[in-house]
Amino acid sequence: MKLVITARDHDYGFKLKAYNINQHLKKGVSTTIKFTADQAGTFPFECSVFCGLGHPHMKGKLVIEPAATPTSP
């Protein structure tokens, strides 16, 4: 899987514990995060760099769906 994230206003961090990812995101720079999405599910992520008063609310969820199985003709 590949995520491309751009921090637009200042530096942030992207921490996805389930995949052992903790990436610093520099302001104005597109950062590519590549990993093998070998687990389906909903995984919480959060900002790992203190970014101001709203920092505790910098959270989200990444949804990884199971791979589609090919169908026989």
C-alpha positions in Angstrom: 0.0 0.0 0.0 1.1 3.5 -0.6 -0.1 6.6 1.2 0.9 10.1 0.0 0.4 12.7 2.7 1.1 16.5 2.5 1.1 18.6 5.6 -0.1 22.0 4.4 0.2 24.4 7.4 3.0 23.0 9.6 4.8 19.8 10.6 2.8 16.8 11.8 3.4 13.2 12.4 1.6 10.1 11.2 1.5 7.2 13.7 -0.2 4.0 12.7 0.6 1.5 15.5 -0.8 -1.6 13.8 1.8 -1.3 11.1 4.6 0.1 13.3 4.7 3.4 11.3 5.6 6.7 12.8 6.5 9.2 10.0 7.4 12.8 10.4 5.5 15.0 7.8 7.3 18.3 6.9 5.2 21.3 6.0 4.7 21.6 2.3 6.4 18.3 1.4 4.5 15.3 0.0 5.6 12.3 2.0 5.1 8.8 0.6 4.6 6.0 3.1 4.8 2.5 1.7 3.9 -0.7 3.7 2.4 -4.1 3.1 -1.2 -4.1 4.1 -1.4 -7.7 5.1 -4.2 -7.3 7.7 -7.7 -6.3 6.8 -9.6 -4.1 9.3 -10.0 -0.6 10.7 -6.8 0.8 12.3 -6.6 4.1 14.3 -3.9 6.6 13.5 -2.9 9.8 15.2 -0.6 12.8 14.9 2.7 12.0 16.7 4.2 15.5 16.6 2.8 18.1 18.9 1.1 20.5 16.5 -0.8 23.0 18.8 -4.0 23.2 20.8 -5.9 20.8 18.5 -3.3 18.1 18.8 -5.3 15.7 20.9 -8.0 15.7 18.2 -5.6 14.8 15.3 -6.8 11.3 14.9 -8.4 9.1 12.3 -9.0 5.6 11.0 -7.5 3.8 8.1 -9.8 1.1 6.6 -8.1 -1.8 4.8 -10.5 -4.1 3.0 -9.7 -7.7 2.3 -8.2 -8.4 -1.1 -10.8 -9.4 -3.7 -10.7 -13.0 -4.7 -10.6 -13.6 -8.5 -13.7 -15.2 -10.0 -13.5 -18.1 -12.4 -14.9 -17.5 -15.9 
